[in-house]
Amino acid sequence: MKFDAGTLKYDAQGLIPAIAQEAATGDVLMFAWMNAEAVARTLASGQVTYWSRSRQAFWAKGESSGHVQRLVEMRIDCDRDCLLLLVEQAGPACHTNRHACFYTAVRGGAEVEILAPEA
């Protein structure tokens, strides 16, 4: 069956959640939003492109930092309303210069930083 981005279930703003996971390690790197055009750009170029809600613009991950995400595989969840992007990540994924955006854990009722910024 040929993929059609129009069959995905987007929210009222035309967006779908996208979770980036490092293909080699299984580490969950980040969460962002995509629209149908971002999905199409990602599939066409192999470089993951998201939609920035704050800037109302596309952003190809790493275009300014060099920390590019190359798409290995795009997966669609059972309800077709969320994407899992298996990626090869060059450098840190988080804008805080950490490997992943999920660098704070809640342990014993306290927040604990579990990933330091990369040097």
Secondary structure, 3 states (H helix, E strand, C coil): CCCCHHHCCCCCCCCEEEEEEECCCCCEEEEEEECHHHHHHHHHHCECEEEECCCCEEEECCCCCCCCEEEEEEEECCCCCCEEEEEEECCCCCCCCCCCCCCEEEECCEEEECCCCCC
